Amino acid sequence: MVALLGGGVTATSKDQTIRVALVVRPANDGNGKAREGSHLVRVTFQRVVRRTDGSTYAETLKSEELYRDFYERLSKSVFLEAHKI
């Protein structure tokens, strides 16, 4: 009854973890053969929130800026590594 009147305890976010799934595979040419030195990269970011009542929920992060920043940094890193800079 107390919860119905708004007097119950509401669970709040306690902590969060960001999970990253990164998949890298060789890029193929038009004939299905791997292209030498070329790879495709796919990444997803997920936020997992643990609440004060012990429950958890996860959501996929969809911010274009997050993904754009990730791929820009990856591109720069690969370039620097390839050129031994």
HELIX and SHEET records of a PDB file:
HELIX    1   1 GLU A   64  ALA A   82  1                                  19    
SHEET    1   A 3 SER A  13  ASN A  28  0                                        
SHEET    2   A 3 ALA A  34  ARG A  51 -1                                        
SHEET    3   A 3 THR A  56  LEU A  61 -1                                        
END                                                                             
